[in-house]
């Protein structure tokens, strides 16, 4: 292989690694944003609502005994 072939190979590998890294970065940012409360529509908010409802059910069941 000539030096220009090696250079082209290095550039293409570097580009592919960069694109892959940017894709992973985007996915991590998206999933981490779901774990922060944002006023109602995130996964964290849904879990908090469910926990609150379960606690209310427990208190109702305990008070009936």
C-alpha positions, 0 to 999 in steps of 0.5 A: 500500500502506498502512503496515500492509501494508508492516509486514506485508511486512517482518515476513514477509520478516524471518521467512523470512530468519530461518528460512532462516538457522537452517536453514543454521546447522543444516546447517553444524553437522551437517556440521562435526560429521561432520568431527571425530573422535568415537570411531568413527562420524564421517566423519573416523574412517572416513577415518583408518581407511582411511588406516591400512589403506592404509599397512599394505597399502603396507608389506606390498607393500614388504616382499614385494619 
